[in-house]
Amino acid sequence: MVFSSFTFLFTFLPLFLLVYFLAPAVCRNAVLLGASLLFYFYGVREHPVYLFLLLVSVAVNYAAARWMAGCRQEIWRCVWLTVGMVWNIGSLFVFKYLDFLSANLNLLLERMGSARSIPAANLVLPVGISFYTFQISSYLIDVYRKKVPAEQSLLTLGTYLCMFPQLIAGPIVTYSQVQDRMRFRIHSFAQVEEGLREFTIGLALKVLIANRVGNLWTQINTIGFESISTPLAWLGIAAFSFQIYFDFYGYSLMAKGLGQMMGFVFPDNFRNPYLARSMTEFWRRWHMTLGGWFREYVYIPLGGNRRHPYRNLFLVWMLTGLWHGASWNFVVWGFFLFMLLLLEKKGLANIFDRLPILGHLYMLVVIPLSWLVFAVSDMGQFMSYLGRLFPFFGQGGTNVFEGDFAKYAAAYFLPLAAALFCCTGIPRHMYEKRKYTFLATFGLLLLFWGCVYCMYMGLDDPFLYYQF
């Protein structure tokens, strides 16, 4: 079930809110947990065992944290931390990386002349496992660090991990950020209104912008990379850059809005990343909860800036690449970003600080190129597309569709222009200044029903980050 669907908007959400607000305050966590499990079951109904996997994750981490908190000897605290983390990371590895490892081992065996091979498990990736694994792992580590107490209520911990607004694709919320509101939170009509406003903005970004510009990228894939002109190649990767941003940003705003309706305050996940003047600044603005997770639980424990900073940076970006997917293009993507960040640390960022225009021009090139590595998994296809972007290297091929750029630029002018304008942050600034005026409210109503119309016409694509 996706947020941008009739099932969610006109059946699940209204019924949930009705039951949630009619229920006594002491029962609302139970209502939220029950609705969240129903929401998740709907998404994995063809593989119902994955709901059981989620529940086991809650139980294992609940028990490990409780036993850890009850131990006075450090060695036993480490043992229970290890037990919990082996389950968390082990489950993620089995479902997400086992076939990737076996395929590469088989390739190695083949090149060594061996006739033996490791059979593939062919497991379907459970929806949201990367997100909820990181979230519950942060809780367990924080209990070990004595940053938060071990949760005594299994219901409360289950509600924290499973709450449907951010279960599937984040933002990654640490327990310390919501622990007080898990027991007591204020509900008001004003909060519900604010949440609905935020949800509507996110829905519009997803349906009216991300889905529309995403169609251009889909059409370019259908045409074939060898048959597009250089201008269309740049337009296509720009479209994908807009799509992935507004798809995920829209989801994050919808999740934040849903949380507000229920009295939670989820952290922001984006802060106008395409206005960044360097890749370092970009990744402080993009998917901030994931970046914060790697900084808090990987980079700093490894030594941060104090000990082997470049090694730590390399490991973080290799893990970030693999977190996004079990494929070599994600490994290459992580390495590419590591190299850019390393160059910026060596002095390139200082140049961009002195010459901001140069920094923006630099990002106009490297952002689309970084997303190209992310988007195209086949290295042959990647090199073909790169040849279309930079035909002067002699890899251009033959342009079959004459005038393709003019055709697609005209067809997608409005959504591309809207995407570019929204990247500046100006629309959000204008909205915040006039948020409670009649004009702003009427505009949000128009956006909502415009989204409904587009969804009716079939523009209700799944969120890109559901696959991670």
QUIRA-V442107 format. One record per helix or strand of 2 or more residues. SS is the DSSP state (A for helix, B for strand). FROM is the first residue (numbers start at 1). LEN is the number of residues. If there is no record, write none. Layout:
<<SS;FROM;LEN> <SS;FROM;LEN>>
//
This chain:
<<A;6;17> <A;25;19> <A;45;3> <A;49;21> <A;74;23> <A;98;14> <A;129;16> <A;154;9> <A;164;4> <A;175;9> <A;189;35> <A;225;3> <A;230;32> <A;273;3> <A;279;7> <A;288;15> <A;309;16> <A;328;27> <A;356;20> <A;379;11> <A;391;3> <A;404;8> <A;413;11> <A;426;8> <A;438;19> <A;464;4>>
//
